[in-house]
Amino acid sequence: MMSRDKPISHLILILFISAIGGSVIGESLRLILRFIADEGSIVERALLDYFSYEIGPHMLNLIILSFQFALTLNFNVITLLGIFAGWYYFKYSY
């Protein structure tokens, strides 16, 4: 159960930062593995291939000006481990 003194905005911020950190670590591992092993090795495919989720593009037309918005989320195993580490930090250390 979540304690009352921990706001939900802190949880969202911690999970967002840990997901970005996991993605950075995952992409760094991808570069290192491509240097050490061949591209498409079993370790790279198992840990670093990502699931992509896209929302959009959505168009906002303001007659004079128009905007186009899109959101793409890429998840791999390392990103999920980063999210879990952020949740663990929030629950037990924070």
Secondary structure by P-SEA (a helix, b strand, c coil): cccccccaaaaaaaaaaaaaaaaaaaaaaaaaaaacccccccccccccbbbbbbcccbbbbcccbbbbbbbbbbbcaaaaaaaaaaaaaacccc
